């Protein structure tokens, strides 16, 4: 399922970065949506599973993937791999979130994922990480 949060501007052109949030838990999604849309000028599109995210990215290229690790149809790393195999998405950075990411440490390191946020997270650190990712021209930063 996809949820739009003002991603398509009325004139069809926007310079405001777009984040694709992939989160199946409505409470967590609402928290991310609130923080990102109320405390920044970012546009956010929310998908509740990996297949919806893959469908969305056939039509729109976000500037950042914010992926939950535990999704109902595939985990965030599998989704990351499926997104990044596509030429037009291979440079889009990803931020993986989840409560128990220590178990996925090797998979995350092997892929050179941009950053990982363990839930619960610090709001200021989260916003700072998002800002750093989006400010980086290559999408790479040591976190």
Secondary structure, DSSP 4 states (H G I P E B T S, - for coil): -EEEES-S-TTS---S-EEEEE-S-HHHHHHHHHHHHHSS--EEEEESSHHHHHHHTTT---SEEEEESS-SSS-HHHHHHHHHTSGGGTT-EEEEEES-GGGGHHHHHHHT-SEEEESS--HHHHHHHHHHHHH-SSS----
